[in-house]
Amino acid sequence: MLGWELPPYNSGGLGVACLQLCKALSKRSSIDIEFIVPYRERHDNIDFMRVSSATPQGVAHIMRSGTVYSSYKYVREDGTEEWLNIYDQQALYEQAVVSMIKSRQFDIVHAHDWLTFRAAMRVKEKRGVPVILHVHSVEADRAGVIGGGNAMVREIEGLSMLLADRVIAVSQHTKNCIIREYGIPPDKIEVVHNSIEPSDAVTSTGENVYHYLDTMKAHGYRVVVNVGRLTIMKGLPSLLRAAKEVVYRAPKTLFLIVGSGEQYYELIELAADLGIGANVLFTEFQRGKRWRDAFAIGDLFVMPSVSEPFGLTALEAVGYGNTPALVTKQSGVSEVLRNCLKVDNWDIDELANQITAVVQHDPLRDNLIANARREYEKLSWHDASEKIERLYGQHLAGAAA
């Protein structure tokens, strides 16, 4: 399995989904996994699969600048240093993976998102094994424009999916995007929804770390939360514009925006321009208790994404924070979570209406979360791992024939 991140060295839901999927797959007796990442870090907490680093020959150390999607500094054995951007890094990952396979026996390659697709295609060329590509998002999603994004990334995605033996999409929404963007035959794409394991959820306990919000709630305020990357596909400008109307109707409403990304300063400036700066609080990317407490302090979790391949945070809000969710209809999670509010990504007025309804009516909030919890408790990665095991079997049988 080829992937770009695993917790705790992750920047978002991709690493979480990979970890939970692999954990479920490892419980199946027919599957043994080696997960290859592009960085050299220890994963002592993972005992259900082997995690290896695709380190190029002659490199003594790899240092990241920020997240796993930032630039990397390579310190070579001769002492020289070189900075590589994300595009050069994925090309180097490809070379390292090709070198690694010389000493490994494996039956199938399962690669996650475009950063690993070139490596997967090169392995297919060298070894002839079946390759399954797992698409968690497409470039048009990340760019927020149909047909848009980086031309090189689009070429990698489109060509790789044409050459792959099978493509997995994390939702029907993503499958539709793949067909629209790259013309991949629908029968080549299998929808395998992301999920969550309720038994693994660590709910927030003890005193909430957001003391200011806790105090304000004691004075009758309500809190709306968003957790995610501050990037164009997440639709945060729409949330802030809706927030202006919500604050007008329900002045005792605060918005907590948790995350980091290239829109951070743009969003702060927009909140100020809209005159709601006092009602909007921004944090950086959070982990652990601060991350769980962000969900728990909320009366409503809102995911206003322009286009969301899945949207695991909506399930995490229910499980980790006992918080109801409002998501856009243009999201994969809306296909599996029925007990939540839903709105079109372009409908700012309706987004404001639904947020206002929840913050002004506690019985609505309580009913939403009670129903969502019952639905959440039935979720599992079991079905996803069963589907993928079946796909492995089909393609291995075809390869043998």
Secondary structure, DSSP 4 states (H G I P E B T S, - for coil): -B-S--TTS-SSHHHHHHHHHHHHHHTSTT---EEEESS----TT--SSEEEE-PPTTEEEEEESSSTTS-EEEEETTS-EEEE-HHHHHHHHHHHHHHHGGG---S-EEEESHHHHHHHHHHHHHH---EEEEES--HHHHHTSTT-S-HHHHHHHHHHHHHSSEEEESSHHHHHHHHHHH---GGGEEE------GGG-----SS-S-HHHHHHHHTT-EEEEEES--SGGG-HHHHHHHHHHHHHH-SSEEEEEE--STTHHHHHHHHHHTT-GGGEEEE----HHHHHHHHHT-SEEEE--SSBS--HHHHHHHHHH---EEEESSBSGGGT--SSEEE-TT-HHHHHHHHHHHHH-HHHHHHHHHHHHHHHTT--SHHHHHHHHHHHHHHHHHHH-
